[in-house]
Amino acid sequence: MRGTAFAAALGVVTTLCLPGAAVAAGPGPDRAGSSASAGTRGPVEGTVRRLALESRSATEAAVSAQNTERFGLMGVSWKDASAEVQGKIEARIRNAVTGAWTPWVELEPLKAGLDGVRPGARGATEPVWVGSADGAEVRVGGGSAALPAGLELDLVDPGKAGRRAGAAKSASASGTRAAKSASASGARATAAAVAPGPESTAPRPDVVPRAQWGADESLNNEGPIYLAGGRIKALFVHHTAASAPYECTDSAAIVRGLHVYHVKTNGWRDVGYNFLVDKCGTLFEGRQGGVDRPVMGAHTYGFNSESTSVAVLGDHTSAGASPEALEGIAKMAAYKLGQYDADMDGTTTLTAGATQKNYAGTSFTAGQQYQFRTVSGHRDGFNTECPGHQLYPQLDTIRKSGPAARLKIGAVNEKPIAAGGTAKVTGPLAVDFSTSTAAPLVSSFELLVDGTPVATVAGDATRAATVLSPGSHRVQIRATAHNGKVSTSLPVTVEAEAEAPDAPDVT
């Protein structure tokens, strides 16, 4: 993603207009420095204004829009999603507060088919968060081939608290929305009927749900798609790139803007990312289907079918992500990978869904298997700079910041047992356990019986013991890493029987 110049250009201007950014933001935070502008609690209507580019020749087109209604996010789109734009797509915006224009910067086209083959899908550039703007200019040219038909400038107003979805529409439009809403409700009901996702060895992090950041669910009448194999094997990290500086109180509005753009401009079924995180570390639910479920997103072309994703709001080409954002990614990675017995500092094998090369030049052939880190960057699977030159090296910090991974009970009184299994014991209990995390990284292990610690052993131990009272007990192992992170094994059931009394001596 060529976001460096745009982020720099926007940064100069947007720093001056931050007080006006509230025009495109949700309500204030629930706690100091947080992004729970997510306190919206209900659908917020976002709008897209489309302005056709005027053809100057077969290979050039442009549009100039001044004194527009304020918008917070923009991009350029064209009718045929499979068509490629030869030459450069460049844009600049006018600050709504100062009236100053940014320098011209280049926009990067999105890969066609990122959300599968969809009727009516449009080709488009990456969306760009601009804060608060009231003018934009676009020019396309420099190529030798004719430009695709239907070039448009898309200006997205993500809406704000108090402007509920459908509130300003006509009765006819409202009726159409009601039908869509009913369909969307049915899709959500179907999703809700799906069994909950598997337990994880890591705690489930706090996530701002879609309703709280103001998702307009009438845009999503198809329902989610779940991974065919039902298993998440990797998590891809992204950045939203080419983004103006923002306050965390703007985060919900940015997520809404991405949602509206991905659906109304790209023609996707929903926002592409599974989860998003802002610089304050607040996690947002992305694509619908359940935080605990293996939902297929549209984020890493060729590798969506076995993975999940977290996108960091902002551009990280020239500056790394904040410690809070890194921690948010780490919590989600530990939780999602911990659901499927994967180590966030480990490797996995993914099957390529497309023939292509990644950013490093590694070739992939559709249908062939390739090794990936379980926490990978977008560039590892696709030819893009994403998640940015400065965030990408930080991935190793994320990988090593999790709790003890793949923690599991392997035997009870030396008899093998799997998670969810049942063992019968008489007398003392000895539990053998294992983790893929190196012993020097673990502080201690606790043996839990019915949720209560009954024994504690050192971080290099592999066995804990106790004596159970007669009855059925839920037994687990809890590990505390030196970094303070905690993980808990999936439970086994142990049925303890009272020892038979010694036979009386009759001699």
N, C-alpha and C positions, 0 to 999 in steps of 0.2 A: 504494500500500500504506500503510495507516494504522498504521505501526509505531512512530511516535515515542513515544507514551505507554507502549506496552508495553515498548519497549526501556529507557525511562527507569525504569519501575517495576521491571522485572527487574534493571536495573543496580544499584539500591539494595540489593536483597536478595541477588542472586547474587554481588556483590562479597564479601559476608560468607561465602558458601558455596563459594567456589572450591576450597578443599581437598577438599570432598566431590564436586567435579565429576568426579573420576577414576572414580567409580562408572559413569559413562556413557561413559568414554573408552577408547581403545585403549591400547596400551603406550606407554612413553615414547619421546622422540625419538631418532633416530639421531645427530643432531648438535644442538648447543646452539641453542635458539631455533627449531628447525625443527618441521614438522608431520609428520615421518615416523613418527608414531605409526602411520603407514601401514606400519610393519614387521610388521603383522599376518600377511601372507602366507597367505591362506586364507580361506574363507568364514566369516563370523561370523553367528550366528543373531540376528536382531532380532525382537522380538515386538510385537504391538499388542493392548492390552487395550481392549475396547469397553464403554462403559457407556451404557445407554439414557437419554435425557432423559425425565423424567416430565412429562406434559402437565398444565398448570394451567388451560388454556382452549384454545380453538381457535387463539389467537394468542400463547400464552405456554407456555414449557417451561423446565425447569431440571433440574440434577443437582448433587449435592454428594458428592464422593468424598474421604474422609479416611483417612489411614493406609494408602494404597495401596502396592504395591511401587514402588520408585523408577523414575522415567521421566525421559527427557531431552528429549522433543519431544512436542508435543500439537497437536490440531486438533479441529474439529467437522465431522461429515459427515452426510449424509442420503441416502435411498434413490435418489431420482430426480435424476440429474445435471443435467437440464434445468430442474428446479424452482428458483425463486428464493425466498430467505428474505426476507420483508418485516420491516422493523424491524432491530434490532441484535442481533448475537451478541457477548456479552461474557463474559470469562473472568478468573479469577485463579488463582494457584497457590500452594502452600505450600512454602516452602523446606525441604528434607529435613534440613538441619543446624540451622537456627535455629528452625524451626517457625513463622516469620513468614509472613503472607500478603501478597501484592502487592495493590495497588489493582486495581479492576476496569478492564479495558481492552477495546477493541473489536477483533474479528477480522474480516478481510476475506475474503469468498468468492472462490474461484478461478473463472475463466471456464470455463463448460462447453464441452467439445469441444476443449480445448487439445491433447489427444493424439488428436484425431479422434473419430469416433463408435465407442464401444466397448461391447459387451454387458457388463452388470453394472457399468458405471462409476457411481460415486457422486458426488453433489455434495459439496463440501468447502470449508472455509476454507483459507487459507494455513497451512502448518505453522509452528509456533513452537518454536524451540530454547529450553529453559528451564534447562538445566544439570543440576541434580539436584533433583527435586521428589518429594514423596510425598503430595500432595493437590491436588485441583483442583475448582473450581466453575464452572459455566457457567449463564448465563441468557440466554434468547432471548425477545424481545418488543418491543412498541412499534409493530408494524405493524398494518394493517387487514385483511390477508388471512390465511387459515388457513396455519399452518406446514406444510411438507412432511412426509411420513411418514418414520419411521425415523431421527429425529435421534439422533445418538450422539456421545459424547465419546471420542476416540481418543487413548490414551496409548501412546507408542512408547518402548520400551527398545531402543536401537540395538545392544545387546550389547557385549561386551568381549572382549579377547584371551583365549584359552583356552576360550571357550564356542563351540565349533565348531557350524556349522549342522547341526541334526538330532541333536546329541548327547543332548539330553534328551527326545527324542520316543519314542513307543511303537513297537513293531515294525511295527504297521500303518501308522502315520504315516510311519515310515522307509521303508516300501515305496513309499508314495505319493511321497515325496520322491525316492526313487531313480528312479522313472519320470520325474518332472519333471526331475531332474538329467540323465538320459539325453537327454531332449528338449532341454534347455538346451545340453548338450554338442553335440548335433547342430546346433543353431542357431549355436553358436560355430564349429563346423567349417565350416558354410556361409559364415559371415562371413570365416573365415580363408582360404577358397578364393577369395574375391573378390580381384581384382588389387590390389596396393598402390596407394595414392593417388599423385598426381603429385608430382614433386620440387618443393621450394619454394626461392625465392631467399633465404629467411631460415632460420637454423638452427632445427631442431626443439628446442623447450624440453624440459627434464626434466619428466616428468609421472608422478605416482604412479598406477600401473595399478590396475585394479579389484581384482585379487587381493590387492594389497598393502594397500588400505584395508579389505578384508574384505567385498567384495560377495558376497552370497548369490545365486549365479547360478541356483539352483533357482527363484527368483522370475521369472526371465527366460527363458521357454521359447518365445518367439516369434521371437527373432532381431531384428536391426536392420532398419530401412528406410533406404535411401539416397536422397538427393535425386534427383528424377526427371530433372533436367537434368544431374546429375553435377557441379554447379559451385556453389561457395560464393561469393556475391556481397557478403555483409555479415556482420558480427559484432555481435550485440546484447549489451550489458552489462546485468547484473541485480545486485540484492543480495537476500539471502535474507530481509531485513527482520525486524521484530518479534523480534529475537533477543537473548538474554541475552549479556552479555560472556562471552568464552571465552578459554581458553589455546590456543596452537597445538597442544598435545598432545591437545586435544579434537577437532581438525579431522576426523580420520578417523571418529570417532563421529558427528559432525554429518552428514557425507556419508552414512554408513550410515542414520542416522535419516531423512534426506530420501528415500533410496532406498526404504526400507521403507514410508514414508508414501505416496509417489507410487504404488507398486505395490499395497500392501495396502488402503490407504484410498481413494485416487482410482480405483484400477482401471486405471492406466496400464500400458503394456508395460514400462516401465523408469523410472529417474530421468529427470526432464524435461530437465535442463541437459546440454549437451554437455561442458562443463568447469566446474570450480569452483576458486576460489583463496581462500586464507585470508590473514589479515593479515600473516603472515610471508612471503607470496609463493609458497607451495607450491601448485603446480597439481595438481589431481586429475582423472583421467579420469572423465567422467560417463557418459552413455548409451553402451552398448556398440556395437561395430561397427568400432573402429579409430581411433586418434588421427589417423592420416593420411588417413582416408576422409571423404567428405561425408555424414555421418550426420544423418538428420532427427531433431531433438529436439522437445520440447514446452515451449516457452519464451515465444514471442512470437506470440500469437494472430493469425492471418491472414498471417503472414510466415515461418512455419517452413520452407517448401518451398524457399527460396533462401538460407538463412542458417545460421549456427552461433551458439553462445552461450557466454559465460563468466559465472558467477554468483559474486559476492563474498560470502563468508560474513560475516554481520553486517548490522546496520542502519546505513544511511548517510543517514538523513533529517536528522540534526542534526550529524553529524560526517563529514568526508571519509574516504575510504579511505587506508590507509597507503601510503607510497611503495613498499613491497615488493609490496603487492597491485596497485598501478598498473603496476609493472614486469612482474608476472606476466601481467596482461592484455595489455600491450604485446607481450610475447614471443609469446603465443599468437596475437594478431591478426596480427603480422608473418608468423608461420609459416603460418597457415591462409589468409590473403589472398594471401601470396606463392606459394601453390600454384596460384593461379588468375589470376595476372598482375593483381592488384588492389593499389591504393595505399591503405594504412591512413589516409592523410590526404586521401583522395579522395571521390568520390561514385559512386553506382551507381543503377540503376533496378530496382525490385522490383515484382512483380505482386501486388496485394492478393488474399488468399484469402477475405476477408470484408468485408462492408459495415459500417463502424463509424467512430468518431472516436478520435483519439489524445488524449493529455493536454492538448495545446495547442489542441484543438478542430478540428484538420485532419480533414476528412472523406475516407474511403476508400470506394471502390465496388469490390466484388468483380470481378475480371477486368481492372481498369484498372491502368495502370502509374504509379508515383510515384518521385520522386527521394529517396534517402536518403544520409546519410553512410555510408561503408563501415564505420566504427565508430560505431554508434548506441546510444542508450539504449533500454531497454524502452518508456519513455514515448513515444518517437518513433513506435512502431507500435501502441500500445494505450493506453487511458485508465487510466493508473496513475501513481503518483508514482515508481515504480521507475525507475532504480536509486537513488533517494533524492535529496533536494534538494542535498545537499553533494557526492555523487559525480558527479552529472550534469555540473556545470561542469568537473569534472576530466577529462572525456572528451577535451577538446581537448589537454590535456597528453599523454594517451595517444597521440592521433593523430600528434602531432609528435615522439614519442620513438622512432620506429622507425628501421630502417636505410634506405639508399637503396632506393626501391621501383621495381618494374617494370624492373629492370635486365636488359638483354638485348643480345646481339650482333646487329647488323643487317646487317653486310656483312663479307666477307673479301676483301681486295684489290679493294674497291669493287664486288664482286658481291654482291647481296642473298642472305641466308641466314637460315633460321629455326632455332630451337632444335631440336637433334637432327639437323640437316642435315649434309651432307658437302661440303667444298670441296677442290679440288686446287690446289696452288700450286707454283710453281717460283721459287726465289729468296726474297727478303724477304717477310715476312708483315705485313700491316697490318690491324688489326681495328677496325672502327667499332662503337660501342656507344652506348646511351642509357639514361637513367633519368628517371622522372617527378619525382624529388626535385630541388629547386632547387640549383644549383651551390654557392652559399654554405654549404649545409649539409653538403657532402661534402668530406672532407679529401683523399682520394686514390683512385686506381684502380690496380689491379695486373692485369697480363696473366699468366694462369696457363697453363702448358703442362704437361699431365700432372700437375696439382696443385702445380706449383712456380712461384713468381713469377719471371718473367724480365724484366719491365719495369714501372716505376712512373711514373704521370703525375699531374698535378695534378687537383684536384677539379672544375675547369671544363673538363677535356679531354673529347674524344669519340672519340679514336683512340689506339691503342697499337700499337707495332711491335716486331718482333724478326726473327731469322733462325732457321729451324727446321732441325734435322738431318733427313736423309731418313727417311721412315717415316710411320706414322699417329699422330696426336696428338690428345688431348682438350684443347680450348681453351676457357677461360672468362675472365670478367672479375670481379674481386672489388673491391667498393667498401667503403671505411671512412668512415663519417660522422664529423662532428666530435664527436658524442656517444659515439663509440667502437663503435657498432653496426656489424656487418659483414653484407653480403649478397653473394651470388655468383650470377652468371647461370647459366642452364641451359647445358649444354655444346654445342659443335659439334665435329665431327670435321674435322681438316685433314690431308690426305694430302700430305706434302711430297715432291717429286721433286727429285732432284739436277739441277743445271743441266748441260746438255750442254756438254762441253768445246769451246773454240773450235776451229774447223777449222784445220788447219795451213796456213801460208802456203806455197803451191807456186810462187809467182812468182819 
